[in-house]
Amino acid sequence: MKLVLDANILFAALIKEGLTAELLISDKLHLFAPEFLFEEFSKYEALILQKMYRSPEDFRHFFALLKEQITIVPKEEITPFMDKVIKISPDPKDPLYLALAIALKANIWSNDKQLKQGQKKIIVFSTEELIEKTSLLKT
């Protein structure tokens, strides 16, 4: 399944182990993100390190694994689709995710209710919905 990954999913998985972390490393998901995703992470790295339940070594290992799992898409490849999403984006931080989803003909994985309910063009799966829909953790 091809999914655009919202930053809130990455942050949740980095802070604590659980179903989100398991899904992120599943070989059944093809994950994509705008290039700013890891830049966003860098801004909040100190805060994440304070809140996390992982050891610093586990954190670094898991983060490196995620960098291998997530395909980063340059902004230049997303920009042509921005005009289509600016008007439908419920939040000024979301147009890049929506434009990437359109560019890739993919859905979005996010726990942001505003992103899901504030627009109807792109399907947005929460972690819980993704588990239910794909039964990824049962195999």
MILUMDREN-152547 format. One record per residue (C-alpha): residue in three letters; x negated, y, z; residue number from 1. Coordinates in steps of 0.2 Angstrom, whole numbers, always signed. Layout:
<rs>
+------+-------+-------+-------+-----+
! code !     x !     y !     z ! pos !
+------+-------+-------+-------+-----+
!  ALA !     X !     Y !     Z ! NUM !
...
+------+-------+-------+-------+-----+
</rs>
This chain:
<rs>
+------+-------+-------+-------+-----+
! code !     x !     y !     z ! pos !
+------+-------+-------+-------+-----+
!  MET !    +0 !    +0 !    +0 !   1 !
!  LYS !    -7 !   +17 !    -5 !   2 !
!  LEU !    -5 !   +30 !    +8 !   3 !
!  VAL !   -11 !   +48 !   +11 !   4 !
!  LEU !   -17 !   +49 !   +29 !   5 !
!  ASP !   -13 !   +64 !   +40 !   6 !
!  ALA !   -26 !   +70 !   +53 !   7 !
!  ASN !   -14 !   +66 !   +67 !   8 !
!  ILE !   -16 !   +47 !   +64 !   9 !
!  LEU !   -35 !   +48 !   +63 !  10 !
!  PHE !   -35 !   +57 !   +80 !  11 !
!  ALA !   -23 !   +45 !   +88 !  12 !
!  ALA !   -34 !   +30 !   +83 !  13 !
!  LEU !   -50 !   +38 !   +88 !  14 !
!  ILE !   -44 !   +43 !  +105 !  15 !
!  LYS !   -38 !   +25 !  +110 !  16 !
!  GLU !   -37 !    +8 !  +104 !  17 !
!  GLY !   -20 !    +1 !   +98 !  18 !
!  LEU !    -9 !    -3 !   +83 !  19 !
!  THR !   -14 !   +13 !   +74 !  20 !
!  ALA !   -32 !    +9 !   +75 !  21 !
!  GLU !   -28 !    -9 !   +69 !  22 !
!  LEU !   -18 !    -2 !   +54 !  23 !
!  LEU !   -32 !   +10 !   +49 !  24 !
!  ILE !   -44 !    -4 !   +47 !  25 !
!  SER !   -32 !   -16 !   +38 !  26 !
!  ASP !   -37 !   -22 !   +21 !  27 !
!  LYS !   -19 !   -21 !   +16 !  28 !
!  LEU !   -19 !    -2 !   +16 !  29 !
!  HIS !   -27 !    +9 !    +4 !  30 !
!  LEU !   -30 !   +26 !   +13 !  31 !
!  PHE !   -34 !   +43 !    +5 !  32 !
!  ALA !   -36 !   +60 !   +13 !  33 !
!  PRO !   -40 !   +77 !    +7 !  34 !
!  GLU !   -59 !   +82 !   +10 !  35 !
!  PHE !   -55 !   +93 !   +25 !  36 !
!  LEU !   -49 !   +78 !   +35 !  37 !
!  PHE !   -67 !   +75 !   +42 !  38 !
!  GLU !   -70 !   +93 !   +44 !  39 !
!  GLU !   -55 !   +95 !   +54 !  40 !
!  PHE !   -61 !   +81 !   +65 !  41 !
!  SER !   -78 !   +89 !   +67 !  42 !
!  LYS !   -69 !  +105 !   +74 !  43 !
!  TYR !   -60 !   +94 !   +88 !  44 !
!  GLU !   -74 !   +81 !   +91 !  45 !
!  ALA !   -78 !   +88 !  +108 !  46 !
!  LEU !   -60 !   +87 !  +114 !  47 !
!  ILE !   -57 !   +70 !  +107 !  48 !
!  LEU !   -73 !   +64 !  +116 !  49 !
!  GLN !   -65 !   +71 !  +132 !  50 !
!  LYS !   -48 !   +62 !  +129 !  51 !
!  MET !   -53 !   +46 !  +122 !  52 !
!  TYR !   -53 !   +29 !  +131 !  53 !
!  ARG !   -67 !   +22 !  +120 !  54 !
!  SER !   -86 !   +22 !  +125 !  55 !
!  PRO !   -96 !   +34 !  +115 !  56 !
!  GLU !  -104 !   +20 !  +106 !  57 !
!  ASP !   -87 !   +12 !  +102 !  58 !
!  PHE !   -81 !   +29 !   +96 !  59 !
!  ARG !   -96 !   +31 !   +84 !  60 !
!  HIS !   -94 !   +14 !   +77 !  61 !
!  PHE !   -76 !   +15 !   +74 !  62 !
!  PHE !   -78 !   +32 !   +66 !  63 !
!  ALA !   -91 !   +26 !   +54 !  64 !
!  LEU !   -79 !   +11 !   +50 !  65 !
!  LEU !   -65 !   +24 !   +46 !  66 !
!  LYS !   -76 !   +34 !   +35 !  67 !
!  GLU !   -79 !   +18 !   +24 !  68 !
!  GLN !   -60 !   +14 !   +24 !  69 !
!  ILE !   -53 !   +31 !   +19 !  70 !
!  THR !   -56 !   +38 !    +2 !  71 !
!  ILE !   -59 !   +56 !    +2 !  72 !
!  VAL !   -52 !   +66 !   -12 !  73 !
!  PRO !   -60 !   +83 !   -17 !  74 !
!  LYS !   -49 !   +98 !   -16 !  75 !
!  GLU !   -52 !  +101 !   -35 !  76 !
!  GLU !   -42 !   +85 !   -39 !  77 !
!  ILE !   -27 !   +91 !   -28 !  78 !
!  THR !   -26 !  +109 !   -32 !  79 !
!  PRO !   -17 !  +107 !   -49 !  80 !
!  PHE !    -2 !  +100 !   -38 !  81 !
!  MET !    -1 !  +114 !   -26 !  82 !
!  ASP !   +12 !  +124 !   -35 !  83 !
!  LYS !   +24 !  +109 !   -34 !  84 !
!  VAL !   +23 !  +108 !   -15 !  85 !
!  ILE !   +20 !  +125 !    -8 !  86 !
!  LYS !   +39 !  +128 !    -8 !  87 !
!  ILE !   +44 !  +112 !    +0 !  88 !
!  SER !   +30 !  +111 !   +13 !  89 !
!  PRO !   +38 !  +113 !   +30 !  90 !
!  ASP !   +21 !  +119 !   +38 !  91 !
!  PRO !    +7 !  +129 !   +31 !  92 !
!  LYS !    -5 !  +115 !   +35 !  93 !
!  ASP !    +4 !  +102 !   +25 !  94 !
!  PRO !    +3 !  +107 !    +7 !  95 !
!  LEU !   -13 !   +98 !    +4 !  96 !
!  TYR !    -6 !   +81 !   +10 !  97 !
!  LEU !   +10 !   +83 !    +0 !  98 !
!  ALA !    +0 !   +88 !   -16 !  99 !
!  LEU !   -12 !   +73 !   -14 ! 100 !
!  ALA !    +3 !   +61 !   -12 ! 101 !
!  ILE !   +10 !   +68 !   -28 ! 102 !
!  ALA !    -7 !   +67 !   -37 ! 103 !
!  LEU !    -9 !   +49 !   -31 ! 104 !
!  LYS !    +9 !   +44 !   -32 ! 105 !
!  ALA !    +8 !   +38 !   -14 ! 106 !
!  ASN !   +17 !   +40 !    +2 ! 107 !
!  ILE !   +11 !   +49 !   +18 ! 108 !
!  TRP !    +7 !   +41 !   +35 ! 109 !
!  SER !   +10 !   +54 !   +48 ! 110 !
!  ASN !   +18 !   +55 !   +65 ! 111 !
!  ASP !   +23 !   +73 !   +61 ! 112 !
!  LYS !   +42 !   +74 !   +62 ! 113 !
!  GLN !   +42 !   +91 !   +54 ! 114 !
!  LEU !   +33 !   +84 !   +39 ! 115 !
!  LYS !   +45 !   +70 !   +37 ! 116 !
!  GLN !   +61 !   +79 !   +40 ! 117 !
!  GLY !   +56 !   +96 !   +33 ! 118 !
!  GLN !   +55 !   +90 !   +15 ! 119 !
!  LYS !   +63 !   +76 !    +4 ! 120 !
!  LYS !   +51 !   +74 !   -10 ! 121 !
!  ILE !   +38 !   +63 !    -2 ! 122 !
!  ILE !   +41 !   +48 !    +9 ! 123 !
!  VAL !   +33 !   +50 !   +26 ! 124 !
!  PHE !   +30 !   +34 !   +36 ! 125 !
!  SER !   +27 !   +35 !   +55 ! 126 !
!  THR !   +16 !   +22 !   +62 ! 127 !
!  GLU !   +31 !   +12 !   +69 ! 128 !
!  GLU !   +40 !   +13 !   +52 ! 129 !
!  LEU !   +24 !    +7 !   +44 ! 130 !
!  ILE !   +22 !    -8 !   +55 ! 131 !
!  GLU !   +40 !   -12 !   +53 ! 132 !
!  LYS !   +40 !   -10 !   +34 ! 133 !
!  THR !   +24 !   -20 !   +30 ! 134 !
!  SER !   +23 !   -32 !   +44 ! 135 !
!  LEU !    +4 !   -29 !   +43 ! 136 !
!  LEU !    +0 !   -35 !   +60 ! 137 !
!  LYS !    +9 !   -51 !   +59 ! 138 !
!  THR !    -3 !   -58 !   +46 ! 139 !
+------+-------+-------+-------+-----+
</rs>
